[in-house]
Amino acid sequence: MHEQVRISLKKAIVESLSILQPLTVQNTDTEPYLFWRRSGDQGWHGEYRYKPSLWNVFSKSAKSLNAIGVEFLKLFKLYYPGYDGLVGFRSHGQEIILERVLNNMLIELYNRHGTFQCAEPAVDSLIEEFEEFIDLPTVRVRYMAQLLNFRMEGQQIDFPGDMVIRRLSEEEVSEIHGGLIWVLQSKPSSGGSIHEYIIEGEYEEPKIFGNEQVEDTSAFNEPSQKINKAFLTLRTFKEGPTGYDWVRFKSVKFCPLSLPALLYGDWHVPLGRYAISEHEVADLQRHAELIFSTSESSMQMACSRLADAQIRFRAEDRLVDAVIGLETLLLAGLGKEDRRGELRYRFALNYSCLCSSPEPEERYQHFHVARDLYDLRSAIVHGGMSNENRCSLGGKKMTLAEAAQQACKILRDVIKHFLPETNGAPYKKSEFWQRKYFGLRLEP
């Protein structure tokens, strides 16, 4: 940033702070602010505290602040004319920021330090961050999504793609779910519940000016793609409904541009519980590495079907999703001619070949369970399911909900069986299954 602009900006900030601080100390204009505090291990308690009304403080000092900022704005427009108009991000929209830069920096100082009586190093640090915003073509943005129904014993789990799952602090929960009474209604929420674990990461967001176009659009989809991979990992790792709704964006350093929360179109997540114990963390991380690294279409489809099945309300939908997922793996090796044959038989036989038990009777039982699942899927799809909602798997009577749960478990086991070998995709080779029928390994 040009030295004259820097000097005028610092002067404007220091003079403005001397005007604003007395107004907050007088404490004549306050507003109730909702804070959240932990109550026990899993509970939360909300309480209202009164804070100075910044809206009133800035309204009373608007004329003085405008006069103080004249020199800075004049120099800024001279040396950085590109910012005298629409500025923003392709994925978050554009806005006119020039007239609000000084006020935004003053509010940022108050939010960071809880006072307008800030020391010189605090002012210098903020100006350096603004300088980065001006001089660099991108802004470092942090995205985060709250994990619904999620619990874990530790404080943080590292995920691929420089993502982490971690527990929110009381201050972060208050920032998301608390605030001024008159803005609480406009805040995005998760059904009124406090979900204290998030998954987050960072990426570089290119700035655009006016009608400027950005050729590389990969950054725009990066957050949603990584978050979806993370939830695909969780839902295929173990049973339990978890997901997300809102994704919140925040610049890592000071940025005068708005970064709103966005609602993403994931399936509605039913109430339930998804918990990761301390001894499961290492296995979950290994599973995540495999999920993030796979690009094989059949495995991706199987994982996607299982992920969808985990949050379906109707047992019929869960079962159909799970069996379709199994088909993408167990029947992936069939050619066009083979598909004219008995798919039901191949489906059941291939699944029985994956049984690790040396006992023929147990493999035979696996065959019957898979065949019955295929029959149930066909009956549901073609409208032949009994109204009694009862069925049989491998000779065991159960409800359709129990059968759907069993189908999801089987699909999860098959996914975990093949996931370490996804790059080679053995399930897509007919020779692999033919040799399996005779207990032989596929030769490299």
PyMOL commands that set and color helices and strands:
alter all, ss='L'
color gray80, all
select helices_A, chain A and resi 3-26+54-60+62-68+70-79+81-83+98-113+120-135+170-177+181-184+218-237+278-293+297-309+315-330+338-340+343-353+360-381+400-421+426-428+430-436
alter helices_A, ss='H'
color red, helices_A
select strands_A, chain A and resi 30-39+43-52+86-89+93-96+138-146+150-152+156-159+163-167+179-180+197-209+246-251+262-263+274-276+390-393+396-399
alter strands_A, ss='S'
color yellow, strands_A
deselect
rebuild
show_as cartoon
